[in-house]
Amino acid sequence: MAENENRTEEIKEKVTNEEKNNEEKNNEVKENEEKSELQKKQIELDELDDRYKRVFAEFENYKKRTQKEREGLYNSVLGDIIVNMLPILDNLQMAVNAECKDEGYKQGVELVEKQFKEFLNKNNVEEIPAVGEMFDPSVHEAVGSAQDDTKQNGEIVQEYRKGYKLGSKILRHSMVIVNQ
């Protein structure tokens, strides 16, 4: 009987050990499944994060591009308007240089010319320097030549019509006489 009891005890111990082993294996399988699920979720999160960053960068580039296009369009329209107004400024400058007996009238014309130039400066329109500068075909238009030994060859000696630029865009070339 004692042998049967020992045998029963051994069987119970084996069953208990097998149950423990099965339980440990089940726990390992569950842990592996949880780890696998966690890894899948991490990969999904990384993909979503990457997609978010790309969409955000694309949106930022879109905002910069549209802002640049708006500024370019604004400068283009402003340039077109100012080009059409430059002959008015030319006439005002001729009126200021003309002889006039009525001093009040002359001061009024000078004031209008000053306001016009302030308007141009406020809108970043600059005069293109001419007299005393070297001829540059990208900003000057030669309408004649002169011979002056005191000046360098290619130096501008006279300006017929002022040139203007808006930033780097030439609105109107300066008409000049160049020394030969």
Secondary structure as the mmCIF struct_conf table of DSSP 4:
data_model
#
loop_
_struct_conf.conf_type_id
_struct_conf.id
_struct_conf.beg_label_comp_id
_struct_conf.beg_label_asym_id
_struct_conf.beg_label_seq_id
_struct_conf.end_label_comp_id
_struct_conf.end_label_asym_id
_struct_conf.end_label_seq_id
HELX_RH_AL_P HELX_RH_AL_P1 ALA A 2 ASN A 97
BEND BEND1 ALA A 98 ALA A 98
BEND BEND2 LYS A 101 LYS A 101
HELX_RH_AL_P HELX_RH_AL_P2 GLU A 103 LYS A 122
TURN_TY1_P TURN_TY1_P1 ASN A 123 ASN A 124
STRN STRN1 VAL A 125 ILE A 128
HELX_LH_PP_P HELX_LH_PP_P1 PRO A 129 PRO A 129
TURN_TY1_P TURN_TY1_P2 VAL A 131 GLY A 132
BEND BEND3 GLU A 133 GLU A 133
STRN STRN2 MET A 134 MET A 134
HELX_LH_PP_P HELX_LH_PP_P2 PHE A 135 PHE A 135
TURN_TY1_P TURN_TY1_P3 PRO A 137 VAL A 139
STRN STRN3 HIS A 140 ALA A 146
TURN_TY1_P TURN_TY1_P4 ASP A 149 THR A 150
BEND BEND4 LYS A 151 LYS A 151
TURN_TY1_P TURN_TY1_P5 ASN A 153 GLY A 154
STRN STRN4 GLU A 155 GLU A 155
STRN STRN5 ILE A 156 ARG A 161
STRN STRN6 GLY A 163 LEU A 166
TURN_TY1_P TURN_TY1_P6 GLY A 167 SER A 168
STRN STRN7 LYS A 169 ARG A 172
HELX_LH_PP_P HELX_LH_PP_P3 HIS A 173 HIS A 173
STRN STRN8 SER A 174 ASN A 179
#
